[in-house]
Amino acid sequence: MTLKNNDFKIDVTSEIGTLRTLLIHSPDSGLGKVVPSKAQDWLFEDIVHLDTVRRNEYDYYVKLLMYFLDPEKIKGKLKQIDSPENKRAFFKPDNKDFHASSKVVEIQTLLADVLQDTGIRTKLVASVCAIESCNYRLQEQLIDTDPIELAKILISGSLSNDEMIFAPIPNLIFSRDIGIAINNFMLLNRPAKKARARETLLLRYIFFNHPLFAAYKNNVLEIPESMQHFLRPGEDNTDRSTLEGGDVMMVSPQHLIIGCSERTSPNGANEAIKLLFERNVVEKVTIVKIPNKRDYMHIDTVFTQVKRNVWVLLGSLAIGESPIDEKEPIAWFADKKSKDKTEIVQFRKGKKPKKFECIEDLLSNISEKDLESKEPTKFIYSGNNEFPYDAREQWTDSCNLLAVKEGVVLGYDRNDKTVEAFKQNGFEVVKVSELLEKFENGDIDPQKMKATLILMPSAELSRARGGFHCMSMPIFRDKIL
């Protein structure tokens, strides 16, 4: 039965408005098939233990989201959901006891829904088989597969007997990267790496064909490749138009940030700005160009928003460089256009571009001008701005937090110094396991929570190099007043 929601809408005007609907993808069997020799090709630093990721880590994320977004599906049922006899049925999209929430929406469910249509199924299977170089008989076999089973295969890369027929797409758990809601538009990505091509294809079919998105079909934006790109020499041309959702932040109703990073190219950002201004989606777009390094990957690994006037960020990238004294000999040899320097330029339709000296200046401007914060802007630094903890904890996603409502954010439990910094800034810190019990017992109302960092278990998830900001594609947030 196709997922329905009469109240469904695409509407995201900030990073911190109360979250009402999002798209996620729970770790599938493909994640457990990443092998060391292919880990980096598939954009993983390490291999993870699938059962631990699911039971001891990601399942907590799903349960927490349900209490905030769809409490009727979980309240009073926690003991039953966690019972070993139920074998995690609540979390499995192909199981009859799956939660099937229309607010915490599983991508695999949406894919199974669109595959029910024979025409769409035939076209999508043909497209996947083309990019994965499958033979014709396998293509025919897949077309004849049950839609629910086929959705699993197209995501995991394996048939029901565990036979691998093409590579998994383990990065699908990082749903943010595939697309981003900007007001009531959806901007689809152009991935930088071949390992993510199938993800983009599957989501394209979902957004253009699923009934949930029918009213927004004309608002789905696809970034074009620059004209005659196929004439460029070489296979791996650095001038390609690439853009991933971890580099896009909707910070206020008329202001979008796009990062240029290891994964988003200046060409991709350029094409996105032209498209957004042409369709009058926003009035200004700020480009934040960070060093092209695996350490940073996307801008949401460097900073995310916590409250109207509070941001968490990596201090070493956030502040301006101290000018070198011209009397010092090094000044005459220093590269004035250092590629490790952050560059920030704001583009406004029909106006002259404006430069910002550093990330802190930009974020202060957003808080005070765009969001009209009456309080001074505050920064909570990765690792409490102490070396080497700042870099260590940024690597394990201390800056990659998801706000479920203003001031209530989810982060990993392993970033101890960053947790200290939150406490010093007046935030309550609570472990998710304790919080869920209090929700279930009625001791705490999720909607009344304020200024809280919720700590999520992360021993395995953090190996995948992405936090909860990465693992969420917000579709609808309340406007912040």
N, C-alpha and C positions, 0 to 999 in steps of 0.2 A: 504494500500500500504506500503510495507516494506521500512524502512528508508534507504536511500542510501547516500553515500558521496564518490565520486571518489578520493578525496584527503585524505581520512581517513588513519591515521597511528597511531600506538602506539609508542611514542618516548618521554620519559621524562628523562632528564639528570640533572635536578636541581629543586630547590624549587622556583626559582625566574625568570626563562626564561619566555618570553611573552607567556601567556596562549592562546592556539589555539583551543583545544577541551577538554571538561570535561563531566563527567556524574554526574547528580544531580537527586534528587527526591523531587518534591514539596509536601508540607504537604497534605496528603490524609485524608479521613474521619476517618480512624482508629485512627489518632492522637487526634481527638475529642471524642474518645470513651474510652480513658484511664481513669480508675476510681481510686479514692484515695487508695482503698484497694489493688490494683494491681500495682500502679505506680512504686514502687521500684522494684518489680519483673520484670517489663517491662523497668527498668533502667531509669525511670524519677523521678526527685525529687519532682515534682509537676504536677498538671494537667494544661493544657494550653487552652486558648480560641481560637478555630480553626479559626473562621472568622477573628479575629484580626491578628493572625499569618500570615494568607494568604494575606489579603488585605493591611494591614498596615505595614507588615514587609517583608515576604519572596518574595512577588511580586516585591518589589524594587530590591531584589537580582537578580531575573531573568532578569528584565529590564536592570540592569547595566551590567550583563554578556553579554546580547545581543548586547549592544552598543560596547563593547570591542571585542567580538568574532564573531558576526554575524549581523553587523549593517543593512544590507539590509532588514532584517526581521522586523526591528523596526523603523528605521529613517523615520521621517515624518508621523508616524502612532500613536504617543504617545497619542494624544487626543482621537483618536478612541479606542485605547486599554483600556484607563482609563475610557471611557464613561460607566455610570451605565447601559445603555441599553444593552451593550454587555455582562454583567454578567460574567466577567472574562474569556470569551471564549478563549482568547489568552493563558491562563495558564492551560487549562484543556486538558489533553492528549486524552480524548475520544470525544472531540468536533471538528467539521469540521474546525473551525477557530483557532485551536491550532497552535502555532508557528512552531511545528515540525522541530526545528533546528537540523542540523546534526553536529553542533559544541557545542551548549549548549544542550546536549542530555539527554532527560528524560528517566529514567530507565523503567518506565511503558510502554512507547512506544516500547522499545526493547523487553520487555516481551510479549506484544501483538503480535509483529512480529513473534517471535519464536513459539508462541502458534497456529499460522495458520497451522502448520504442524501437521497432525492428530497423527502421531506416537509420536512426541515430547510431544504434549498436553496430550496424554494418559499416557505417562511415568511420566511427571512432576506432573500431578494431582494425580497419584497413590503415588508418593513420598511424596507430601504435605499431602495427606490424611493419609499416614502411620505415619508421625511424629506428625500429629495433632489428631490422633485417630478418624478419621471420619468413619461413617458407609458406607457400600458398595453402598447403593442406592444414597447417597449424592455424592459419588465418580462418579457414572455413570451420575448423573445430571450435575456435573461440567464438565465432559468430553464433554458433548453435548452443553455447553454454548459457545456463541460467543466469539472469542479470545479477543476482546477489553474489553468486559464486564468481562471475566474471569480474565484478568490481574488485573483489579480493585479488584475483589473478593480475589484473592490470596495475594494481598498486604494489603487490608483493613480488611480482615477477615469477611466481611459482604456481603450478597446478595443485589440485587438492591432494595429490599423492606426494607433495613436497618436491616434485621435480622442477628445477629452475629452468625456465624457458627464455628469460631475459633478466637483465640486472634489476635489483630492487630499486625503489626510490625512497631510501631511508630519510631523506630530508623533508618528506611531506609532513612530518610532525611539526616542522617550522612553517606553519600555514601562513604567517605574516608575509613571508617573502613572495608568495604567489600573486597577491593582489592587495590593494588598499582602498578602503572606502573613503572618499573625499566628498563631504556633504552627501548628496544622494547620487553620486557617481561612483563607479568602480574602475580603478586604473589597474589593468592587468600587467604583469611583469614581462620582461624579456630577460631570461636568466643568462648569467655570464658563463656558466659551466654546462657542458653537455649532460652531466649527471642529473640536471633538473629539467631537461626539455620535456620529458613525459608528464611531469607534474603540471607544467604550464598548459600542455595540450588537454589534459583531463579537466582542469579548472575552466578552460575556455569553453569546453562542451557543456559543463555544468551551468555557467553563468548565462550562456546563450540559449539553453534548452530547458532548464528546470523551471517548473511552474512558479516556484517561490520568487524567481527573479524576472518573471514575465513582464511586469510593469516597468522594469528598469532596463529592458533590452537595449534601448537607444542610448542609455547612459553608461554602457560598458565601453570603456576606452582602451584601445590597443595601440601601443607605441609602434609606429612604423620604423622599419630599417631605413637608413638614409638612401636616397636615390642611387641606383646603379652600384649598390654595395658589392654586388657579385663580380664587379670588374676589378676589385682591389686585389693586388698580388698577395700570395701567401695563404696559408690555411687558417692560421690563428691571428687574424688581424686585430690589432689593439684599438682600431677606430670604430669597432662595432657599436651599435646602439644597445646597451644593456642597462637594465634597471631592476632592482629587487626591493621588495616591500620593507625590508629592514632598514633601507635607506630613505624611507618616506615617512614623514610624521605630519599628521593633521593637528596643528597646535592651536588654531583658532578658526572661526568660521570662514575667514577670508585669507588665511595664511597657511601655506604648506612649506615644509622643509624637505629638500631633497639632498641626500648626501652623495658625493662622488667618492668612491672607495675602491676596494679590491673588486667589488662586484657590480658597481654602477658606474658607467663611463660618462664623461662629459657629453658625448653625443647622445646618450640615452636621456640624460637630464635635459639637454637642449630640446630634444624632440618632445619630451613630456611637457615642458613649459609652453612650447608653441601650441600643443594640443589643448592644454588647460586654459590658456588665455583665449584661444580661438572659440572654445565652448563656454567661456565666462564661468568656469568652475570656481576659480578663486581670483583674488585681486593681486596677491603678491606671492612669489615663490623665492625662498632663500636657498641658495646652494651652499652647502658646507662641504668643502673639499678636505678630506682627511688623508693622512699618509696611506699609500697603497700597500698595506701590510696585512698579513694574515692575523696578526694580533688584534686588529680592529675590525676588519671584515665589513661591517655595516656601521652607520652612525649610532644605531641603537645598542651597540656594544660599548659606546663611549658615553652616551647620556640618555636618560629617559626622565619623564616628568612624574612627580609624585603628588604635588598640590599646585594650585594656581601660582604660588610664589616659591615652590620648593622643587629642586631638581637634584638627581643623583648623577655624578659624572666623574670622569677620570681627570684628576687635577693636572697631570703632566701635559695633557693635550688642550686643556680648557682655557688656560691663561695666555696672555700675550708674551712674546719673547722679549727678554731684556735686551735693549740695544747694546751692541758691542762698542766699547770706547775706541774711537778712531786712532787713539794714540797706541793702542795695543797692536803689535805686529799681526796677530791673527785676523784683525779686521780687514786687512788688505788681501787676505786669501780666502776668507769665508765666502761660501756660495750664497749670494744675496737672495737667490730664488730657491732656497732649500726645499727639496721635495718632501721633507718631513714636517714642513710648516703647514698649519691649518689655514686655509683661505676661505673667506666668507663674503659672498656677494648677494645682495637682495635685489630681485627684479620685480618691478611694478609695472603693470600694463600702462603704456603710454608715458612713463616717467623715466628719469635717469636712474641707472642702477646705483645702489648704495652699498658701501663696504662696511664691514664690522671688523674690529681689530682681533677679537677673540670670541670663543664660544660663550664665555660668561657674559660678555656684552650683549650678544644676541639673545640669550635666554632671559636676561634681565629685561631687555626691551620687550620681549614677548609677554612676560609676566606683568610688567607695569603699563605697557601701552595697549597691546592687543587684548589682554585679559583684565585690564584695569584693576590690578591688585593694589590694595591700599597698604599692604605690608611690604617691607623690604624683601627683595629676592634673596633666598637662602640656598646655599649649595652644600649637599652632603657628598663627601668625596669617597671614591673607591679606596678601600684599605685605610680610611681615615687620613688619607694623604700622606701616609708613612711609607717610605721605601724600605724593603721591596714589596710590602703587602699591597700597595696600590696596584702594581702591575700584576702580581699573582692573582689578586681577587678580581681584577678586570677580566683576566683570562677565563675565570670561572663565573663570569656574568654578573658581577656585583652591580653593574650599571644597567643591566637589561631587565627592568622590572615592569610588571603589568599592573596598571591601576584598575581595580574592579569598581572603584568609586573614588572620588577625590580624597586623597590622603591614605587610602587603604591599598597597599601594594603587596605583590607576591614576589619573593626572592628566594635564592638558595640559602640553605642553612650553614653552608661551609665557609661563608665569607665573614669571619669573626670580627675583623677590624671595621668593616663596613657596618656591621650590626651595632658595634660600639658607637659609631658616628650617628646612626639613627637614634639611638638612646640619648646621646648628648643633645640631639636636636628635638627632644621632647616626644619621640615616638614610642608607643608601646610595642614590644616585640613578643610574638606568640608563635608557638609551634602548631602546625596545621592539625596534628593528631589531637592535641588538647582542645583546639578551637572547634573541631567537628563535634566532639563530645558535648561541648557547651551549646552548640547550635541544636543538636539533637535533643538535649535536655531542656531547651528553652531558656537557658541561663543568659544567652546573648542573642540579640536580634541583629543579623548581618546588616540590615539597612541602617542601623543606628551607630555602627562602628565609625570611629574617627581616628586619624593619625596612628595607623598601625602598620607594622611590617610583619607579614605572615611568612614564617620560615617553612620552606618546603624541602623534603629530603632530596638529596642531589648527588649521591656518590657516583651513580651510573649516568644519570641524565647529563651531568656537567661534562662528561667525556665527549658528548655529541656537539659541544661548542654552540650552545644557544640557551637562552633563559626563557622565562614565561612571556616576555614581550614578543620574542620570536615565535613562540608556540601558540599564538592567538591571531586571528584575523577578525577584529571588531567590525561588525556590520551595522550595529545600532547602539549609540550612546545617547543618554539624556543630554540636553544642552546645559552648559554650566551657566548659572545666573550671576 
